[in-house]
Amino acid sequence: MLAWRRQAGAFVPCDSIPLADRGFRYGMSVFESFRVIAGKPLFLTEHLECLRRACERLQFRAEPIAPEAVRETLPKLSGMARLYVTAGGGDFTAAITHPGVFLLLEEREKTAVAAYNLALDPEPHQPLFGGLKTANYWANLAAYSRARARGKEEAVLMDGKGCVLSASLANLFIVRGGEIETPASGARAGVLRAWVASRRPVRQRDLRLDDLAEAEEIFLASSWLGVMPAASLEDRRLPSRAAALALQAELNVQD
């Protein structure tokens, strides 16, 4: 993994985060992940806008990050990049006036799996700040690991009231009666989630187990996966992948 820290508006190489940073001590940070192809970051402007809104909501007084600074930093490699804004140093009650900004790049091959098999995670999930992407990501990764241990590619998260939230590392959509629906509460305000909604009519509503059981199609969307159709949910084979494959083809043209 390659890492850079922003100093005076530019990114310089680094290999650590200061132990005094509240992002390390308390997980007080927000981030955006985006795919990089041969040094080209995809949907960078949209990701930076999501990060700006998250900082504004949590009162991180962070200077705007210039897209050019990110593009000029990334080498001609392909993989997954993450841009973190941390709370910086200080007491945990202090205002966040000098955030840290870190850019990470992990070389990674695009998955060759054509469709994901999904598991329902047994643990109720409580998203922080209504689904903002924060460094408190352990619960998501634990759900993902439980699904992988069962031979599935991803986990579907639900809250304590039985409402579907998302997949552990992606947003989730269902297709029923030809209409696309996605969870209304607790879902991440992801760039690819917004992209899907810009290409198709998408209804946001509370989804439950019965809705998943009635779905003829389920698909995921994330910056790394793009659009990924689901082959099954808890071993129930899903009869269609049509909407996901059509969206996937449209997204690949943009790549």
N, C-alpha and C positions, 0 to 999 in steps of 0.2 A: 504494500500500500504506500502511495505517495501522499505527503501532507504538506500544506502551506498554511502560514498564519498571516493575516492582513496587518500590515504596518504602513502608516502614512498613505493609505489608499491602494497600496500594491500588495501582492501576495509574495511572501518570501518562504523558502523551504524551512520546515521545522520537523522535529521528531518527537515532540511531547507537548502536553498541555500543562500549564503551571498547576501544581497541587493546590494552590490557594484559590484557583478559579472555582466559582460556585457551580459552574457546569460540571466539574469533576466531583466536588464535595456533595452536592445536593441534586444533581441532575437538572439544574436550572439552565436549560438551553432549548432552543427550537432549531429545526433543521428542515431542509428540503433535499430530496434525492432526485437525481436526473441521469438519464442514460447519456453516454458519450460514445460517439462513433468516430474513430480516427481523429480525436481531438476536438470534434464538433459536439457541443452540448445541445441536446434536443429540448425544445420548449423552455429555453433558459429565461427569457423575459417573463414568462408566466410563473416560473418557479420563484424568481426573485420577487415578483409581486406578492405571491403567497407568503414568502418569508417576511416581507415588509409588513404585511397585515398582521401576521402572528406577533412580530415584535411590537407593533403598535398596540395590539390588544393586551399584551402582557407588560406593557410599559418598559420595554427595552429601548433605551434611547440610543439607537444604533444609526450611524450614518448610512445612507443608501449605498448599496453595493453596485458598482458599475458593471454592466455585462461585459464590457471590453476587458476589464481587469480579470474576469474569470476566463474568458476566451484566450487571452494572451498568456495565461498561466498554464493551461492544460497542455500537456505534450500530445503528440500524435499517437495516442493510444486509445483503445476501446475498453469500455467497462462501465462501472457505476461510480458516479461522483456524489458526494454529500457536502453540503454547505451548512455549517453550524454557526449559530450566533449564541454565545454563552453569556451568562450574567457577569463574568469577570470576577475580580477580587472583591473582598469586603464582607461585612457581617451579613447573615442571611436576611436580615430585615432592612438592609440599606437599599436605597434606590439604585437601579441599574443604569448607571451613567457612563460607564466605560466598558461596554461589552467586548468580548473577544470574538473574533471571526476566524473560522478555520475551514479550509477546503481540503477534502480528502478524495483520492481517486484510487479505486481498486480495479485492477485489470480483471475482466471476467468475460467468459464466453456466453453468448446468448443461449438460453435453454433450447434443447432439441425436442422437448416434449410437446406434442401437438395439442393435448388437452389435459386438464388437471382432474384428478380424483380428489374430492373434497371430503373432509371429516367434520362433524359437529364437535366443537370443543366442549368438554363437560364442565369447565370452570366458568362461572359468570364473569364477565369482563366489564370494567368500569373505565371508560375513556376519560382521560384528563382534559379539562378545559374544552369539553364538547368535541373532542377528537383532534385537537392540534397535535402536530408532530413534535414531540419533546424527546429529550434524551432518556426519559423514563419508559424504555421500550422493552423491558425485561418480560413483562406479562405477554406481550405479543410474540416474542421469541420463544417463550415457554410453550405457548399454544401451538406455534409452528412446529416445534420439536416433538410435541405429543402426536401431532398429525403424521409427521415423518416416521415416527416409531411404529405407527400403524400401517405404513406402506402407502400413505396418501401424500399428495403434493402440497396441500394447503388445509388450513383450518377455518371454519366459519365461526365467528365470535358472536355471542349473544350476551345481553345484559341480564341482571338479576330479575327483570320483569318479563323475560322471554322474548324481548325484541331483538331482531337481527341487527348487528352493527356493521360488519364488514368481514373480510377475510383478515387473517393475522397480519399480512403484509401487502394488502391490496384492497381496493374498493370492490363492492359486489353489486351485480345487477341480476335481475331475473326477467324472463320473458314469459308472459302468460296471456293467452288470447291475442297474440300479436303485439301486445303493449309491453314496453320496457319499464321496469320499476326498480327503484333503488332505495335503501334505507334512508329515512328522513332524519333520524336522531343518532348522534354518536359517530357518524361516518366522517372520515377525513375529507377535508375540502381539497381533494387532490386535483392536480392539473389534468390528469387523464380522465378523471371523473367528469370534470367540466368539459373536456374535449368531447366525450361521448354525448353529453347533454347538448352540445352545440351542433352535433351531427344528426341527432335523432330526438323525437319527443320522448322525454323521460319523466315519469311521475315519481315524485318523492313521497313516500308514505311509510308508516310503521309496518315492518314485515315481521311475520312470526313463522313458527314451524309449519303451520298449515299452508302458508304462502309458498314456502320452499317445496312442500310436498306436491303442490299443484303446478309448479313451474315446469314448462316444457323445455326451458333452456335456462342455464345459469352461466354467467361469465364474470371474469375478474378484469380489473383495469388498474395498472400501476405504471410508473415511469419505467421500471425495468422490464416488466412483462409486456407492456403495451396492452393489447386486448387478448385475453386467454380464455378460450371456451372451457367449460367443465364437462368432463365425460360422465361423471357420476357424483352423487352425494350420498354418503353412507351406503355405498354399494347399490343404490338405485340408479340405473342407467338413465341418462337424460336423452330424450328422443331427438333433440334438435341442437344444432350449433350454427344455424343460418345467420342470425343477427350478429353473433360474435365474429364469424368468418368474414362477413361483409365489412364490418368495422375494421377488422384486422387488415384487410386489403387496402382500405382507404388510408389507414395509418402508415402502412408500409410505403405507400407512394410518397408520403411526406418525409419518411426517413431518407 
